[in-house]
Structure formats: structure tokens, C-alpha cells
Amino acid sequence: MGEGVLKRYARYLPLTPDTPALSIGEGETPLVRSHHLAGELGIDDLYFKLEGCNPTASFKDRGMVVAVAKALEGGYTTILCASTGNTSASAAAYGAAAGIETVVLVPRGNVAEGKLSQAVAYGARVITLRGNFDAALAIARELAEARSVCLVNSVNPHRIEGQKTAAFEIVDVLGDAPDLLFIPVGNAGNITAYWKGFREYRDVGNAARLPRMMGFQAEGAAPIVEGRAIEDPQTIASAIRIGNPANWAGALAARDESEGDIGMVSDAEILEAYKLMARTEGIFCEAASAASVAGLIKHVRGGADVTGRTIVCVITGNGLKDPGLVQEIADRAPEEAPANVEAVARLLGEPVSGTSGGGGKRS
Ligand code: AN7
């Protein structure tokens, strides 16, 4: 346990004897069975892949560890990325562990507080741009071409290589690929990587089948669904507020080769799934992550037959990244009381005296 992606999946990764053995404990994330949603939707086997359990609390760590190890091997002393937040947190962490400088370009006003705090804590140089993610990525790509900094966005193929290990883990646990994989889509690196991972595992005989890849974008930021770049993408799920995905072609290939689909869900549907995951599964995820669950709900409500199917939803990041968003689903404010038992008991509507208890227990 905790050996990391490079060691665990070495033979499937582009490593050489000179690649440093970098890890801060990424990978081996839980695949947990649904407690409630499965029953509600009539699904026999529904699992959540909890990528928020990675060291920086998002899926990005798997690809980042490979990208940064290869950057070290290549002699780079600076890594650079554009980010809606999670990539920057991950780059900053692995940059710190590797002992190199990290520069992150983030869109002003649209990065969740927790993610920015991480980049700052890990000591990255944070540059806030008066523009959106797509503009930031264009600048990062141009900078990396002209200077000796290593670009660690998912246009860097090493990111995809490391990221594909999440698909390996699902097969390792289930014994085969699921029938359907639901996954949020922003810059489309993740869906591209999962598809590569499933295919590679099938090709070496570790899986007998391939899943249908079901990607979901947010309605106001759905360039792949609409078939055109979106100039000014808008969604409450800031992580996937992306109008011109770098791995667009990879997403189309995953969709078409797997006979899957790339659809879109509204902010209201995303928030419904975000709330439902917390309230009925005990899983506090990011709004962007909830897009995969919203996509599943939409798929089933739309009449798809899911009986006998094994389904995995990829939960890409932890809800703690964006504590402010909880306001959107809060229907009970924290209450305050004096620090004595009578006052608290009164608040709970329980008799003040007597120790028979039982108020909070099932009889
Ligand atoms: C929680 O951090 O693009 O389709 O710069 O943070 O692989 O881009 C984040 C994307 C889904 C979409 N869920 O994945 C970034 C960034 C969460 C995310 C996505 C992101 P891709």
C-alpha cells in the first residue's frame, strides 16, 4: 500500500532506469459500492471511484507524478501549467516533492478557494490571469514552447500515461471492465486516459471487455456536445468551465470507439447530484465530479435499460476543495447554544433530565 503509481504500474508506464521514483502516495483509491442511488435507479452494481482520496484530493495526482518524474529526468528545474484549480494544486505538490519550481496560471475569480490555498501552501508561484482557462492554457503552451519550462497540462503525454492507471485499478478490483463508465469532461484528459487504460489492459489480457465511455460536460461549457468551441463558458462547476478542450480528439475517440456518449447536464442537475451524493452516499464531492452522477441519473431517467449492468462513476475530486459551494445545498444553518447540557437538550427537543437516552438511537 502507498507505493505509488510509478512503482505499482511501472511496466505500463514510459519509465527508464533514469526516471526518479517519485511518489507522495497517489493511487489505490477506493472503489465503493453505492448505498442508495443504485437502488433508486434500479442498478445492480454501481460503484464510485473516489479519486478525491489522492494526496491532493483530486484525480490529477496520477498523471502529475509521471509528468513531474519525467520532467526531473529531462533535467527541467521549472514546471508550468494552466488550471481551473486541481491541476495547479497537484503540480505544486509534486513540484515541491521534486524540489523544482512550479508556476501556475489560473483564471481570476473562478478557482475554488481550497485549490488556490493548496497551490500557495505547496509554495508555487501563482499568477492570476484576467481571462478564462482556455486563454491561460494558450499562454502556457506558448511559453513552454519558447522556454525551458516543462508544461504539465494534459497535452503532456506523460499526464495521460499516469492517469490511465485509474482504469487499471477499476479492472484490478472488479476483475473486468465495467459495462459503463460515467466521467466528467472538462479538458478531456481524463476520459482520454481511462479509455487508453481500458484498451491496454484488454490488449494484455487483464480484461475481457471494454466499457462504454459516458462523458458529461456542463451545459454552459459543453463544446464537445455542441461541436464548437465555447467563447465564454459558464457553469457553477468551476473545474470544468472549459470552452476549448485540449484533448477534444481523445474524447471523441473514446466516445466513438466505445459506442459511448458525451452529453451535458445543467447546473441544477449537477447541484442535485452533488447534494444527493453527500446526503445519501456520504460522499462529499466537487460539483464537477457530480456531473458524472448527474449524467448517470439523466441516462436512467431518459429510459436506458441498466438491469444487470456494472456501472462506475468517477468521482474526480473532494468537496472540501470548494467549501463555499455548500451554500447552494444548505437547508439547515449551524445552530448556536450556550455550553450546557440543558440548552443543547432543549434545542434538540429532548427532556432535560433523565438518562434513559435513546433519542438518537434506533429502537
Ligand atoms: C474535479 O485542474 O482542468 O476532462 O485545470 O478538476 O481531464 O479536464 C480540472 C478538471 C473533472 C475534468 N473533475 O477533467 C484543471 C482541470 C474535476 C476537475 C475535471 C477537472 P478533464
Boltz pocket constraint, residues with backbone or C-beta under 6 A from the ligand:
constraints:
  - pocket:
      binder: B
      contacts: [[A, 58], [A, 82], [A, 83], [A, 84], [A, 85], [A, 86], [A, 87], [A, 88], [A, 154], [A, 184], [A, 185], [A, 186], [A, 187], [A, 188], [A, 189], [A, 190], [A, 191], [A, 239], [A, 240], [A, 286], [A, 288], [A, 289], [A, 316], [A, 317]]
      max_distance: 6.0
